[in-house]
Amino acid sequence: MITMKTINASNQEERDAFFTSLDQRTGETNQRVTETVSEIIRTVKAGGDEAVKNYTLKFDGSLPEYYEVPRDVINDALTNADGEFVSAMLNAIENVRDFHQRQVQEGFINALPNGVILGQRVRGLERVGLYVPGGTAAYPSSVIMNAVPAKIAGVKEIIMVTPPCKDGTPNPDILVAAGLCGVDRVFLSGGAQAIAALAYGTEEIPKVDKIVGPGNIFVATAKKLLYGVVDIDMIAGPSEVMVLADETADPKYVAADLMSQAEHDVMASAILVTTCPELAEKVQAEVNRQVQYLSRKEIIEKSMNEYGAVLLCSSREEAAQLANMVAPEHLEVLMENPMELLGALDNIGSLFLGAYASEPLGDYYAGPNHVLPTSGTARFFSPLGVQSFTKRSSYTYYTKDALRAAKDDIVLIANKEGLTAHANAITVRFEDEKQ
């Protein structure tokens, strides 16, 4: 039985208490996990592939069939895959590619009349590591969302690591996704040890410039600890969905969409914000009706009883303000004329407008990326995209006459900062002009 908390949004004390409970889900990483992951990182840095394999044996009980998956095995997975699945994946890839191609940024050059040339170069990273959960929790959609924008950005090589299935073989659906998306190499390794191998490089696993992709708390902690050695996409928290709904919303749709995120994890949060108390009652009934035939029923019940809620608002404007305050990972607007709220919703990971833009559309198919900021970080962070896989550098060319015109300003500022060597680097170029 699911009983979502009902909270009056104007009751600040009650409202803040609920959101504090959500914040506590993503508090500081457990010290024991941090210590364990730190030890794994040190060991892999020193021991390379042997250390990675030893940890695989320790945690999984056996070594996988391959360390690096041969290319013919990936090709066989594509050949033997269900045709309808391949077709669906290709359609999703095309949508994701079309969306992300529009994010491409060009460099620029600005040649000024005085001979000064300024510009910026934009290019893809050399090599990226992609972590993909494997085994029973296999998400081929994650391959699409990470690999496609990386390819568009111009990344030269994508190295994927993924845990094997229990029998030591690679998950075939993951291999299909890797083959379709152009992943260059695939290694059967998971956990913090795989992250460390990507960050430092081993005899067989190349060192990468950035690591992307979801994982459990050990994977997330390893990424956090290794940030600086390597770039990362983000530290993702539990999944979140907020639905803004009014009396025009269909309670069946609202209930289904809330549970689509609650099934991810017992710590996921599913929140209904509504101006209609009658809708809230109908959604509560629909949740309990629909959950009975869902495969992850127990997870949904735990998630929604602990972190689910109904917030009653007095107006659309109050609902939008609440959404901006929470900055949810996913926000659905099931209200009359939903496009009217587009300009008022600023702190959102991904926005779904209207009754037929259900959140799973974004997870799999529509085109926008499903790697999104969580835990309120949408206030200042953006979804994964082409820009996530690029680096930018600027360049400057000055003539002597142009530098002479700027010389006094530069020297004045440098001397104000007490950096006389900076000033000297400018003035020394004009010593020959002193009389």
C-alpha positions as a LaTeX table, in Angstrom:
\begin{tabular}{lrrr}
\hline
Residue & $x$ (\AA) & $y$ (\AA) & $z$ (\AA) \\
\hline
Met1 & 0.00 & 0.00 & 0.00 \\
Ile2 & 1.37 & 3.38 & $-1.02$ \\
Thr3 & 0.47 & 6.46 & 0.98 \\
Met4 & 2.10 & 9.58 & $-0.39$ \\
Lys5 & 2.52 & 12.45 & 2.07 \\
Thr6 & 0.16 & 15.35 & 1.48 \\
Ile7 & 1.72 & 18.73 & 2.17 \\
Asn8 & 0.31 & 22.22 & 1.92 \\
Ala9 & 2.94 & 24.04 & $-0.14$ \\
Ser10 & 2.29 & 27.30 & 1.70 \\
Asn11 & 3.18 & 25.63 & 5.02 \\
Gln12 & 6.90 & 26.41 & 4.88 \\
Glu13 & 7.84 & 24.38 & 7.98 \\
Glu14 & 6.14 & 21.21 & 6.73 \\
Arg15 & 7.36 & 21.72 & 3.18 \\
Asp16 & 10.97 & 22.36 & 4.22 \\
Ala17 & 10.99 & 19.31 & 6.49 \\
Phe18 & 10.09 & 17.11 & 3.54 \\
Phe19 & 12.74 & 18.59 & 1.26 \\
Thr20 & 15.32 & 18.29 & 4.04 \\
Ser21 & 14.61 & 14.57 & 4.12 \\
Leu22 & 15.31 & 14.44 & 0.39 \\
Asp23 & 18.58 & 16.32 & 0.84 \\
Gln24 & 19.71 & 13.82 & 3.43 \\
Arg25 & 19.63 & 11.05 & 0.82 \\
Thr26 & 22.58 & 12.64 & $-0.91$ \\
Gly27 & 24.66 & 13.64 & 2.09 \\
Glu28 & 28.35 & 13.01 & 2.43 \\
Thr29 & 29.39 & 9.59 & 1.19 \\
Asn30 & 29.57 & 6.98 & 3.90 \\
Gln31 & 33.09 & 6.97 & 5.35 \\
Arg32 & 33.40 & 3.22 & 4.99 \\
Val33 & 32.61 & 3.44 & 1.27 \\
Thr34 & 35.14 & 6.24 & 0.82 \\
Glu35 & 37.86 & 4.27 & 2.59 \\
Thr36 & 37.11 & 1.14 & 0.56 \\
Val37 & 37.14 & 3.00 & $-2.74$ \\
Ser38 & 40.32 & 4.89 & $-1.84$ \\
Glu39 & 42.08 & 1.60 & $-1.19$ \\
Ile40 & 40.85 & 0.18 & $-4.50$ \\
Ile41 & 42.10 & 3.26 & $-6.35$ \\
Arg42 & 45.56 & 3.05 & $-4.75$ \\
Thr43 & 45.82 & $-0.66$ & $-5.50$ \\
Val44 & 44.77 & $-0.32$ & $-9.15$ \\
Lys45 & 47.13 & 2.63 & $-9.67$ \\
Ala46 & 50.01 & 0.49 & $-8.44$ \\
Gly47 & 48.96 & $-2.91$ & $-9.77$ \\
Gly48 & 47.24 & $-2.18$ & $-13.08$ \\
Asp49 & 45.33 & $-4.94$ & $-14.85$ \\
Glu50 & 46.32 & $-7.58$ & $-12.32$ \\
Ala51 & 44.76 & $-5.53$ & $-9.54$ \\
Val52 & 41.60 & $-4.95$ & $-11.61$ \\
Lys53 & 41.23 & $-8.66$ & $-12.25$ \\
Asn54 & 41.88 & $-9.53$ & $-8.60$ \\
Tyr55 & 39.09 & $-7.20$ & $-7.52$ \\
Thr56 & 36.78 & $-8.70$ & $-10.14$ \\
Leu57 & 37.52 & $-12.16$ & $-8.75$ \\
Lys58 & 37.00 & $-10.92$ & $-5.19$ \\
Phe59 & 33.69 & $-9.15$ & $-5.80$ \\
Asp60 & 32.18 & $-11.32$ & $-8.56$ \\
Gly61 & 33.58 & $-14.71$ & $-7.61$ \\
Ser62 & 35.03 & $-15.45$ & $-11.05$ \\
Leu63 & 36.77 & $-13.78$ & $-13.97$ \\
Pro64 & 34.78 & $-12.91$ & $-17.10$ \\
Glu65 & 35.05 & $-14.79$ & $-20.36$ \\
Tyr66 & 37.08 & $-11.93$ & $-21.84$ \\
Tyr67 & 38.90 & $-8.93$ & $-20.40$ \\
Glu68 & 38.61 & $-6.99$ & $-23.65$ \\
Val69 & 35.63 & $-8.10$ & $-25.74$ \\
Pro70 & 36.81 & $-9.13$ & $-29.22$ \\
Arg71 & 35.40 & $-7.15$ & $-32.12$ \\
Asp72 & 33.91 & $-10.28$ & $-33.69$ \\
Val73 & 31.91 & $-10.91$ & $-30.49$ \\
Ile74 & 30.43 & $-7.41$ & $-30.77$ \\
Asn75 & 29.66 & $-8.02$ & $-34.44$ \\
Asp76 & 28.03 & $-11.35$ & $-33.57$ \\
Ala77 & 25.84 & $-9.62$ & $-30.98$ \\
Leu78 & 24.62 & $-7.26$ & $-33.69$ \\
Thr79 & 24.03 & $-10.12$ & $-36.12$ \\
Asn80 & 22.08 & $-12.19$ & $-33.60$ \\
Ala81 & 20.10 & $-9.35$ & $-32.05$ \\
Asp82 & 16.33 & $-9.13$ & $-32.34$ \\
Gly83 & 15.56 & $-7.10$ & $-35.43$ \\
Glu84 & 12.86 & $-5.01$ & $-33.79$ \\
Phe85 & 15.21 & $-4.10$ & $-30.93$ \\
Val86 & 17.90 & $-3.01$ & $-33.39$ \\
Ser87 & 15.36 & $-0.96$ & $-35.33$ \\
Ala88 & 14.13 & 0.74 & $-32.15$ \\
Met89 & 17.69 & 1.50 & $-31.12$ \\
Leu90 & 18.52 & 2.96 & $-34.53$ \\
Asn91 & 15.46 & 5.21 & $-34.36$ \\
Ala92 & 16.47 & 6.39 & $-30.89$ \\
Ile93 & 20.06 & 6.97 & $-32.00$ \\
Glu94 & 18.87 & 9.07 & $-34.94$ \\
Asn95 & 16.70 & 11.23 & $-32.66$ \\
Val96 & 19.52 & 11.72 & $-30.16$ \\
Arg97 & 21.98 & 12.50 & $-32.95$ \\
Asp98 & 19.66 & 15.04 & $-34.56$ \\
Phe99 & 19.11 & 16.85 & $-31.27$ \\
His100 & 22.77 & 16.93 & $-30.26$ \\
Gln101 & 24.08 & 18.00 & $-33.66$ \\
Arg102 & 22.35 & 21.30 & $-32.99$ \\
Gln103 & 24.60 & 21.82 & $-29.95$ \\
Val104 & 27.83 & 21.90 & $-31.94$ \\
Gln105 & 29.85 & 25.04 & $-31.30$ \\
Glu106 & 32.25 & 26.43 & $-33.87$ \\
Gly107 & 35.47 & 28.22 & $-33.07$ \\
Phe108 & 35.89 & 31.83 & $-34.13$ \\
Ile109 & 38.54 & 34.26 & $-35.32$ \\
Asn110 & 38.36 & 38.03 & $-34.86$ \\
Ala111 & 40.86 & 40.00 & $-36.95$ \\
Leu112 & 40.91 & 43.64 & $-35.81$ \\
Pro113 & 41.92 & 46.65 & $-37.96$ \\
Asn114 & 45.06 & 47.28 & $-35.86$ \\
Gly115 & 46.54 & 43.88 & $-36.73$ \\
Val116 & 45.43 & 42.08 & $-33.57$ \\
Ile117 & 44.06 & 38.57 & $-34.12$ \\
Leu118 & 41.98 & 36.90 & $-31.41$ \\
Gly119 & 40.20 & 33.58 & $-31.60$ \\
Gln120 & 38.99 & 30.38 & $-30.05$ \\
Arg121 & 39.41 & 26.74 & $-31.07$ \\
Val122 & 36.83 & 24.09 & $-30.15$ \\
Arg123 & 37.72 & 20.42 & $-30.49$ \\
Gly124 & 36.75 & 17.06 & $-29.09$ \\
Leu125 & 38.56 & 15.29 & $-26.29$ \\
Glu126 & 41.12 & 12.69 & $-27.31$ \\
Arg127 & 39.74 & 9.71 & $-25.39$ \\
Val128 & 36.67 & 9.22 & $-23.19$ \\
Gly129 & 35.76 & 6.38 & $-20.83$ \\
Leu130 & 32.14 & 5.23 & $-20.69$ \\
Tyr131 & 30.91 & 3.27 & $-17.68$ \\
Val132 & 27.79 & 1.20 & $-18.36$ \\
Pro133 & 26.10 & $-0.90$ & $-15.65$ \\
Gly134 & 25.86 & $-4.53$ & $-16.75$ \\
Gly135 & 24.37 & $-7.83$ & $-15.70$ \\
Thr136 & 20.69 & $-7.59$ & $-14.74$ \\
Ala137 & 20.81 & $-3.78$ & $-14.43$ \\
Ala138 & 21.84 & $-3.24$ & $-18.04$ \\
Tyr139 & 20.93 & 0.04 & $-19.72$ \\
Pro140 & 21.72 & 0.15 & $-23.45$ \\
Ser141 & 20.03 & 3.57 & $-23.53$ \\
Ser142 & 22.92 & 4.90 & $-21.45$ \\
Val143 & 25.32 & 3.91 & $-24.21$ \\
Ile144 & 23.32 & 6.00 & $-26.68$ \\
Met145 & 23.11 & 9.06 & $-24.43$ \\
Asn146 & 26.84 & 9.10 & $-23.72$ \\
Ala147 & 28.42 & 7.83 & $-26.94$ \\
Val148 & 26.37 & 9.76 & $-29.52$ \\
Pro149 & 27.21 & 13.29 & $-28.28$ \\
Ala150 & 30.82 & 12.22 & $-27.76$ \\
Lys151 & 31.05 & 11.16 & $-31.40$ \\
Ile152 & 29.44 & 14.39 & $-32.57$ \\
Ala153 & 31.91 & 16.38 & $-30.47$ \\
Gly154 & 34.79 & 14.70 & $-32.28$ \\
Val155 & 36.08 & 12.42 & $-29.51$ \\
Lys156 & 38.67 & 10.24 & $-31.18$ \\
Glu157 & 38.27 & 7.09 & $-29.06$ \\
Ile158 & 35.56 & 5.79 & $-26.71$ \\
Ile159 & 36.58 & 3.10 & $-24.22$ \\
Met160 & 33.66 & 1.33 & $-22.55$ \\
Val161 & 33.83 & $-0.65$ & $-19.30$ \\
Thr162 & 30.88 & $-2.75$ & $-18.20$ \\
Pro163 & 30.47 & $-5.58$ & $-15.67$ \\
Pro164 & 29.87 & $-9.05$ & $-17.12$ \\
Cys165 & 26.74 & $-11.09$ & $-16.57$ \\
Lys166 & 26.82 & $-13.72$ & $-13.83$ \\
Asp167 & 28.04 & $-16.36$ & $-16.29$ \\
Gly168 & 31.04 & $-14.19$ & $-17.21$ \\
Thr169 & 29.75 & $-13.18$ & $-20.65$ \\
Pro170 & 29.03 & $-9.64$ & $-21.83$ \\
Asn171 & 25.45 & $-8.43$ & $-21.83$ \\
Pro172 & 24.39 & $-8.78$ & $-25.49$ \\
Asp173 & 22.11 & $-5.73$ & $-25.46$ \\
Ile174 & 24.99 & $-3.57$ & $-24.23$ \\
Leu175 & 27.19 & $-4.93$ & $-27.03$ \\
Val176 & 24.47 & $-4.13$ & $-29.58$ \\
Ala177 & 24.32 & $-0.55$ & $-28.33$ \\
Ala178 & 28.12 & $-0.29$ & $-28.35$ \\
Gly179 & 28.28 & $-1.56$ & $-31.91$ \\
Leu180 & 25.54 & 0.74 & $-33.17$ \\
Cys181 & 27.02 & 3.80 & $-31.47$ \\
Gly182 & 30.58 & 3.26 & $-32.63$ \\
Val183 & 32.24 & 2.47 & $-29.28$ \\
Asp184 & 35.86 & 1.61 & $-30.06$ \\
Arg185 & 36.82 & $-0.87$ & $-27.32$ \\
Val186 & 34.86 & $-2.72$ & $-24.62$ \\
Phe187 & 36.31 & $-4.17$ & $-21.40$ \\
Leu188 & 34.45 & $-6.46$ & $-19.01$ \\
Ser189 & 35.14 & $-4.80$ & $-15.70$ \\
Gly190 & 32.95 & $-2.92$ & $-13.28$ \\
Gly191 & 32.99 & $-1.11$ & $-9.98$ \\
Ala192 & 35.50 & 1.36 & $-8.60$ \\
Gln193 & 38.37 & $-0.70$ & $-10.02$ \\
Ala194 & 37.18 & $-0.04$ & $-13.58$ \\
Ile195 & 36.93 & 3.70 & $-12.89$ \\
Ala196 & 40.47 & 3.73 & $-11.49$ \\
Ala197 & 41.75 & 1.81 & $-14.52$ \\
Leu198 & 40.24 & 4.39 & $-16.87$ \\
Ala199 & 41.61 & 7.29 & $-14.84$ \\
Tyr200 & 45.22 & 6.07 & $-14.56$ \\
Gly201 & 45.46 & 3.66 & $-17.46$ \\
Thr202 & 46.78 & 0.11 & $-17.24$ \\
Glu203 & 48.75 & $-2.14$ & $-19.56$ \\
Glu204 & 45.57 & $-2.90$ & $-21.51$ \\
Ile205 & 42.99 & $-0.24$ & $-20.58$ \\
Pro206 & 43.98 & 3.16 & $-22.00$ \\
Lys207 & 44.06 & 6.25 & $-19.81$ \\
Val208 & 41.15 & 8.54 & $-20.68$ \\
Asp209 & 40.54 & 12.27 & $-20.40$ \\
Lys210 & 36.99 & 12.05 & $-19.07$ \\
Ile211 & 34.75 & 9.40 & $-17.51$ \\
Val212 & 30.99 & 9.45 & $-18.06$ \\
Gly213 & 28.11 & 7.14 & $-17.26$ \\
Pro214 & 26.00 & 6.02 & $-14.28$ \\
Gly215 & 26.91 & 3.56 & $-11.54$ \\
Asn216 & 26.36 & 2.51 & $-7.94$ \\
Ile217 & 27.70 & 4.32 & $-4.87$ \\
Phe218 & 31.17 & 2.77 & $-5.30$ \\
Val219 & 31.38 & 3.93 & $-8.91$ \\
Ala220 & 30.10 & 7.40 & $-8.01$ \\
Thr221 & 32.57 & 7.68 & $-5.13$ \\
Ala222 & 35.46 & 6.61 & $-7.35$ \\
Lys223 & 34.53 & 9.27 & $-9.91$ \\
Lys224 & 34.34 & 11.88 & $-7.18$ \\
Leu225 & 37.72 & 10.95 & $-5.70$ \\
Leu226 & 39.42 & 10.84 & $-9.10$ \\
Tyr227 & 38.07 & 14.16 & $-10.33$ \\
Gly228 & 41.15 & 16.21 & $-11.12$ \\
Val229 & 43.11 & 13.18 & $-12.26$ \\
Val230 & 40.41 & 12.90 & $-14.91$ \\
Asp231 & 37.33 & 14.90 & $-15.78$ \\
Ile232 & 33.89 & 13.45 & $-15.01$ \\
Asp233 & 30.35 & 14.15 & $-16.14$ \\
Met234 & 28.72 & 14.67 & $-12.72$ \\
Ile235 & 28.05 & 13.08 & $-9.35$ \\
Ala236 & 24.52 & 11.81 & $-9.85$ \\
Gly237 & 22.14 & 11.32 & $-6.95$ \\
Pro238 & 18.89 & 9.33 & $-6.80$ \\
Ser239 & 16.45 & 9.82 & $-9.65$ \\
Glu240 & 13.75 & 12.51 & $-9.32$ \\
Val241 & 10.52 & 13.42 & $-11.03$ \\
Met242 & 8.13 & 16.26 & $-10.25$ \\
Val243 & 4.76 & 16.54 & $-11.98$ \\
Leu244 & 2.86 & 19.84 & $-12.10$ \\
Ala245 & $-0.81$ & 19.04 & $-12.70$ \\
Asp246 & $-4.17$ & 20.77 & $-12.61$ \\
Glu247 & $-7.77$ & 19.60 & $-12.89$ \\
Thr248 & $-7.30$ & 18.89 & $-16.62$ \\
Ala249 & $-4.72$ & 16.17 & $-15.98$ \\
Asp250 & $-5.59$ & 12.49 & $-16.31$ \\
Pro251 & $-4.81$ & 10.80 & $-12.97$ \\
Lys252 & $-3.85$ & 7.58 & $-14.79$ \\
Tyr253 & $-1.09$ & 9.41 & $-16.64$ \\
Val254 & 0.15 & 11.21 & $-13.54$ \\
Ala255 & 0.31 & 8.03 & $-11.48$ \\
Ala256 & 2.10 & 6.11 & $-14.22$ \\
Asp257 & 4.68 & 8.85 & $-14.70$ \\
Leu258 & 5.42 & 9.17 & $-11.00$ \\
Met259 & 6.06 & 5.44 & $-10.75$ \\
Ser260 & 8.24 & 5.40 & $-13.86$ \\
Gln261 & 10.93 & 7.14 & $-11.81$ \\
Ala262 & 10.14 & 5.58 & $-8.44$ \\
Glu263 & 11.00 & 2.16 & $-9.88$ \\
His264 & 14.65 & 3.17 & $-10.37$ \\
Asp265 & 15.64 & 3.05 & $-6.72$ \\
Val266 & 14.16 & 2.94 & $-3.22$ \\
Met267 & 15.73 & 6.39 & $-2.73$ \\
Ala268 & 14.14 & 7.91 & $-5.84$ \\
Ser269 & 11.67 & 10.74 & $-5.29$ \\
Ala270 & 8.33 & 11.20 & $-7.07$ \\
Ile271 & 6.45 & 14.40 & $-6.29$ \\
Leu272 & 3.08 & 15.65 & $-7.47$ \\
Val273 & 2.49 & 19.40 & $-7.30$ \\
Thr274 & $-1.13$ & 20.23 & $-7.97$ \\
Thr275 & $-3.71$ & 22.97 & $-7.66$ \\
Cys276 & $-6.49$ & 20.35 & $-7.47$ \\
Pro277 & $-7.01$ & 18.32 & $-4.24$ \\
Glu278 & $-9.49$ & 16.05 & $-6.04$ \\
Leu279 & $-6.82$ & 15.11 & $-8.58$ \\
Ala280 & $-4.43$ & 14.24 & $-5.76$ \\
Glu281 & $-6.94$ & 11.75 & $-4.34$ \\
Lys282 & $-7.49$ & 10.15 & $-7.74$ \\
Val283 & $-3.75$ & 9.89 & $-8.38$ \\
Gln284 & $-3.24$ & 8.20 & $-5.02$ \\
Ala285 & $-5.87$ & 5.61 & $-5.96$ \\
Glu286 & $-4.37$ & 5.10 & $-9.41$ \\
Val287 & $-0.88$ & 4.57 & $-7.98$ \\
Asn288 & $-2.15$ & 1.74 & $-5.80$ \\
Arg289 & $-4.12$ & 0.23 & $-8.66$ \\
Gln290 & $-1.34$ & 0.31 & $-11.25$ \\
Val291 & 1.52 & $-0.72$ & $-8.96$ \\
Gln292 & $-0.04$ & $-4.16$ & $-8.53$ \\
Tyr293 & 0.98 & $-5.27$ & $-12.02$ \\
Leu294 & 4.43 & $-3.67$ & $-12.17$ \\
Ser295 & 7.55 & $-5.84$ & $-11.90$ \\
Arg296 & 9.40 & $-3.54$ & $-9.48$ \\
Lys297 & 6.44 & $-3.17$ & $-7.14$ \\
Glu298 & 8.44 & $-3.42$ & $-3.89$ \\
Ile299 & 10.94 & $-0.76$ & $-4.96$ \\
Ile300 & 8.15 & 1.60 & $-6.03$ \\
Glu301 & 6.30 & 1.15 & $-2.75$ \\
Lys302 & 9.38 & 1.86 & $-0.65$ \\
Ser303 & 10.37 & 4.84 & $-2.75$ \\
Met304 & 6.96 & 6.51 & $-2.81$ \\
Asn305 & 6.14 & 5.86 & 0.84 \\
Glu306 & 9.45 & 7.34 & 1.95 \\
Tyr307 & 10.20 & 10.02 & $-0.64$ \\
Gly308 & 6.95 & 10.51 & $-2.53$ \\
Ala309 & 4.65 & 13.44 & $-1.78$ \\
Val310 & 1.71 & 15.51 & $-2.96$ \\
Leu311 & 2.17 & 19.27 & $-2.60$ \\
Leu312 & $-1.02$ & 21.31 & $-2.80$ \\
Cys313 & $-0.57$ & 24.75 & $-4.37$ \\
Ser314 & $-2.96$ & 27.65 & $-4.80$ \\
Ser315 & $-1.95$ & 28.61 & $-8.36$ \\
Arg316 & 0.09 & 27.71 & $-11.43$ \\
Glu317 & 2.52 & 30.48 & $-10.50$ \\
Glu318 & 3.12 & 28.99 & $-7.05$ \\
Ala319 & 3.67 & 25.58 & $-8.63$ \\
Ala320 & 6.26 & 27.01 & $-11.01$ \\
Gln321 & 8.02 & 28.82 & $-8.17$ \\
Leu322 & 8.17 & 25.58 & $-6.21$ \\
Ala323 & 9.66 & 23.75 & $-9.19$ \\
Asn324 & 12.37 & 26.38 & $-9.55$ \\
Met325 & 13.16 & 26.12 & $-5.84$ \\
Val326 & 13.50 & 22.32 & $-5.94$ \\
Ala327 & 15.28 & 22.23 & $-9.34$ \\
Pro328 & 14.21 & 18.65 & $-10.13$ \\
Glu329 & 15.97 & 16.29 & $-12.50$ \\
His330 & 12.75 & 15.71 & $-14.48$ \\
Leu331 & 9.74 & 18.01 & $-14.53$ \\
Glu332 & 6.45 & 17.22 & $-16.24$ \\
Val333 & 3.76 & 19.85 & $-16.83$ \\
Leu334 & 0.34 & 18.25 & $-17.19$ \\
Met335 & $-1.63$ & 21.48 & $-17.09$ \\
Glu336 & $-3.86$ & 23.39 & $-19.45$ \\
Asn337 & $-1.74$ & 25.25 & $-22.03$ \\
Pro338 & 1.56 & 23.84 & $-20.69$ \\
Met339 & 3.72 & 25.81 & $-23.16$ \\
Glu340 & 2.70 & 28.99 & $-21.36$ \\
Leu341 & 4.86 & 27.93 & $-18.41$ \\
Leu342 & 8.00 & 27.29 & $-20.46$ \\
Gly343 & 9.48 & 30.72 & $-19.83$ \\
Ala344 & 8.83 & 30.54 & $-16.09$ \\
Leu345 & 10.66 & 27.25 & $-15.48$ \\
Asp346 & 14.39 & 27.93 & $-15.18$ \\
Asn347 & 15.92 & 25.37 & $-12.80$ \\
Ile348 & 15.06 & 22.10 & $-14.49$ \\
Gly349 & 17.16 & 19.18 & $-15.69$ \\
Ser350 & 14.74 & 18.14 & $-18.45$ \\
Leu351 & 11.25 & 19.52 & $-19.04$ \\
Phe352 & 8.30 & 17.54 & $-20.43$ \\
Leu353 & 5.30 & 19.55 & $-21.59$ \\
Gly354 & 1.83 & 18.14 & $-22.07$ \\
Ala355 & 0.00 & 14.88 & $-21.50$ \\
Tyr356 & 1.88 & 12.99 & $-24.20$ \\
Ala357 & 5.43 & 13.98 & $-23.28$ \\
Ser358 & 5.83 & 11.27 & $-20.67$ \\
Glu359 & 9.24 & 11.20 & $-18.97$ \\
Pro360 & 10.29 & 7.78 & $-20.40$ \\
Leu361 & 10.12 & 9.45 & $-23.81$ \\
Gly362 & 13.19 & 11.39 & $-22.70$ \\
Asp363 & 14.88 & 8.36 & $-21.17$ \\
Tyr364 & 14.90 & 6.47 & $-24.42$ \\
Tyr365 & 13.85 & 8.22 & $-27.53$ \\
Ala366 & 12.96 & 11.88 & $-28.01$ \\
Gly367 & 16.50 & 13.22 & $-28.44$ \\
Pro368 & 17.45 & 15.33 & $-25.39$ \\
Asn369 & 19.99 & 13.68 & $-23.13$ \\
His370 & 18.87 & 11.65 & $-20.13$ \\
Val371 & 22.10 & 12.26 & $-18.17$ \\
Leu372 & 20.80 & 15.08 & $-16.00$ \\
Pro373 & 21.68 & 17.09 & $-12.90$ \\
Thr374 & 20.05 & 15.83 & $-9.70$ \\
Ser375 & 19.68 & 16.93 & $-6.07$ \\
Gly376 & 18.95 & 20.55 & $-6.93$ \\
Thr377 & 22.09 & 21.01 & $-9.04$ \\
Ala378 & 19.95 & 22.00 & $-12.04$ \\
Arg379 & 20.19 & 25.48 & $-10.49$ \\
Phe380 & 23.73 & 25.71 & $-11.90$ \\
Phe381 & 24.47 & 22.56 & $-13.90$ \\
Ser382 & 23.32 & 21.35 & $-17.32$ \\
Pro383 & 22.48 & 18.02 & $-18.95$ \\
Leu384 & 25.22 & 16.04 & $-20.67$ \\
Gly385 & 25.70 & 17.24 & $-24.23$ \\
Val386 & 28.18 & 17.81 & $-27.01$ \\
Gln387 & 29.84 & 20.58 & $-25.00$ \\
Ser388 & 30.60 & 18.04 & $-22.28$ \\
Phe389 & 33.04 & 16.32 & $-24.63$ \\
Thr390 & 34.84 & 19.36 & $-26.00$ \\
Lys391 & 37.64 & 21.60 & $-24.86$ \\
Arg392 & 38.15 & 25.21 & $-25.85$ \\
Ser393 & 41.36 & 27.19 & $-26.10$ \\
Ser394 & 41.89 & 30.81 & $-27.05$ \\
Tyr395 & 44.70 & 32.36 & $-29.06$ \\
Thr396 & 46.10 & 35.87 & $-29.34$ \\
Tyr397 & 48.31 & 37.63 & $-31.89$ \\
Tyr398 & 49.46 & 41.25 & $-31.41$ \\
Thr399 & 51.65 & 43.46 & $-33.57$ \\
Lys400 & 54.26 & 45.60 & $-31.87$ \\
Asp401 & 52.22 & 48.73 & $-32.58$ \\
Ala402 & 49.12 & 47.17 & $-31.01$ \\
Leu403 & 51.08 & 46.15 & $-27.92$ \\
Arg404 & 52.58 & 49.64 & $-27.67$ \\
Ala405 & 49.06 & 51.11 & $-27.58$ \\
Ala406 & 48.09 & 48.77 & $-24.72$ \\
Lys407 & 51.42 & 48.89 & $-22.87$ \\
Asp408 & 50.69 & 51.59 & $-20.31$ \\
Asp409 & 47.38 & 50.04 & $-19.26$ \\
Ile410 & 48.92 & 46.60 & $-18.81$ \\
Val411 & 51.91 & 47.89 & $-16.84$ \\
Leu412 & 49.66 & 49.98 & $-14.59$ \\
Ile413 & 47.43 & 46.99 & $-13.72$ \\
Ala414 & 50.42 & 44.68 & $-13.21$ \\
Asn415 & 52.11 & 47.13 & $-10.86$ \\
Lys416 & 48.87 & 47.57 & $-8.92$ \\
Glu417 & 48.95 & 43.81 & $-8.31$ \\
Gly418 & 52.62 & 43.90 & $-7.32$ \\
Leu419 & 53.60 & 41.67 & $-10.24$ \\
Thr420 & 56.57 & 43.58 & $-11.57$ \\
Ala421 & 57.78 & 40.68 & $-13.70$ \\
His422 & 54.49 & 40.89 & $-15.58$ \\
Ala423 & 55.10 & 44.60 & $-16.21$ \\
Asn424 & 58.69 & 43.92 & $-17.21$ \\
Ala425 & 57.62 & 41.31 & $-19.79$ \\
Ile426 & 55.79 & 44.11 & $-21.55$ \\
Thr427 & 58.24 & 47.02 & $-21.15$ \\
Val428 & 61.30 & 44.97 & $-22.14$ \\
Arg429 & 59.91 & 44.78 & $-25.65$ \\
Phe430 & 60.25 & 48.54 & $-26.03$ \\
Glu431 & 63.70 & 49.11 & $-24.49$ \\
Asp432 & 65.19 & 49.68 & $-27.94$ \\
Glu433 & 62.90 & 52.70 & $-28.31$ \\
Lys434 & 64.26 & 54.51 & $-25.24$ \\
Gln435 & 66.42 & 57.53 & $-25.98$ \\
\hline
\end{tabular}
